[in-house]
């Protein structure tokens, strides 16, 4: 473990660090200045070693609770958004002050799920964060809670952090929690053992992963952290999971927490978005031949193989691909609006070009914009 961890961490030149609400706030919900100060000291130390750092920080909603006189995180989305509106400024202001002690500048980046599911949006997000890093800024990323709706949410900042790690081509993702790693059962249970390394899903067989955290200010638990680790490692990015108290040791490559080894290779960003960060806005029903072509030959989806369309969507939206029995086989970015597709069903590209023009000869879903599920 020691050699693997040290080599993985010390070789990383660009690192995404995610910290949860429970690691930044008091039990009452307000910002804990000492915790943020400690975290910033750790991040600044990494910067002095030449490491580019992107921070994905929870805490905006939690930071807004006390100023609004709220005892705990509200359940209603509108109340959460109000708390985020108040808390986001307080949170970033605190980071800005603490980073200034080290001569560093903070840059706020607020993302919605739409920003990483639409090609133009995620390209812009990538360019923005990359430019901030080039300028020596430390980007602080959070979900844009004030405008996100219940239908377009990441759901937790652990998953957001995994997607951001891929977005910025990070070499390492560090997930900071209020627990010092992944255990084979509830950490409070006598005899629970820390799992030092996870090389594949097989290493998690028999592991009981339950919700943790007693502060009542976060949404993520150990389940979301393991899921986030799977997203990142499946895309070629190793993950260290440990506590915020051990952040310095983790970024220095010391043996702490749990190391999740990369299991896959880096893949096009939009395919990761499609698999892990989207729900279909509608669906296309494929005939058996089209299912075989898409699944077995990894071919593009043509109008000739579509027998039905469901829901409302516009060109560029993610849509589910269903077999004749309604089973989900894939998801892809569609090239046509839902209203256009009924006129295309079952027709060859040549016929469509001849009758409707060259713009209708293209694929309904290109294979480069398609993932199998």
Secondary structure, DSSP 8 states (H G I E B T S, - for coil): -HHHHHHHHHT-SEEEEEE-GGGTB-TTSSB-HHHHHHHHHHHHHHHHTT-EEEEEE--HHHHHHHHTT-SS--SSHHHHHHHHHHHHHHHHHHHHHHHHTTT-EEEEEEE-HHHHHSHHHHHHHHHHHHHHHHTTEEEEEEE-TTT--TTS--SSHHHHHHHHHHHTT-SEEEEEESSSS-BSS-TTSTT--B--EE-SGGGGTT-------SSS--S--HHHHHHHHHHHHHTT-EEEEEEGGGHHHHHTT-S-SEEE---S----HHHHHHHHS---SEEEEE-HHHHHHHHHS---B-GGGEEEEEE---TT-EEEEE-TTS-EEEEEE-SS-HHHHTTTTT--HHHHHHHH-GGGSS-SB-GGGEEE-
